[in-house]
Amino acid sequence: MACTERMAVTSGVISGTTDLSMICPPARGADEAGGQFSVFTGPAFPDDASTKVTCTVR
């Protein structure tokens, strides 16, 4: 399930090359291992094009 923006660890607007940094989140409960994340992308406005996003875990 996607989180809401207020629950996001980080967010940003991609323009050219953009670096976003975050620390992997801790477990939320006994049944969730923690350290997992998802990346959601999409245009900001209906007439905008989607942008290719490449992620590198360091």
C-alpha positions as CSV (number, residue, x, y, z in Angstrom):
1,M,0.0,0.0,0.0
2,A,1.3,3.4,-0.9
3,C,2.0,5.8,2.0
4,T,0.7,9.4,2.1
5,E,3.1,12.3,1.4
6,R,3.1,13.2,5.1
7,M,4.4,9.7,5.9
8,A,7.1,9.7,3.2
9,V,10.7,9.4,4.3
10,T,11.6,11.8,1.5
11,S,10.1,13.3,-1.7
12,G,11.2,15.7,-4.4
13,V,10.6,17.1,-7.8
14,I,12.9,15.6,-10.5
15,S,14.4,18.2,-12.8
16,G,17.4,16.9,-14.8
17,T,19.7,15.0,-12.5
18,T,18.4,15.2,-8.9
19,D,19.8,13.4,-5.8
20,L,17.5,12.4,-3.0
21,S,18.9,10.9,0.2
22,M,17.2,8.9,2.9
23,I,17.9,6.4,5.7
24,C,16.0,3.2,5.3
25,P,13.0,3.1,7.7
26,P,12.9,0.9,10.8
27,A,10.4,-1.9,11.2
28,R,6.8,-0.7,11.8
29,G,5.9,-3.9,13.8
30,A,6.8,-7.5,14.5
31,D,5.6,-8.7,11.1
32,E,7.5,-6.1,9.0
33,A,11.2,-6.4,8.6
34,G,12.0,-2.7,8.0
35,G,14.5,-1.3,5.7
36,Q,12.2,-1.5,2.7
37,F,11.1,1.3,0.5
38,S,9.2,2.1,-2.7
39,V,9.7,4.7,-5.4
40,F,6.6,6.3,-6.9
41,T,6.8,8.5,-10.0
42,G,4.4,10.4,-12.1
43,P,3.9,13.8,-13.8
44,A,3.0,16.7,-11.6
45,F,0.3,18.0,-13.9
46,P,-2.0,16.2,-16.4
47,D,-0.2,17.8,-19.4
48,D,3.3,16.9,-18.2
49,A,5.2,13.9,-19.5
50,S,6.5,11.2,-17.3
51,T,10.2,11.1,-16.5
52,K,12.5,8.1,-16.4
53,V,13.8,7.6,-12.9
54,T,16.9,5.5,-12.1
55,C,17.7,4.6,-8.5
56,T,21.1,3.7,-7.0
57,V,21.3,2.3,-3.5
58,R,24.6,3.3,-1.8
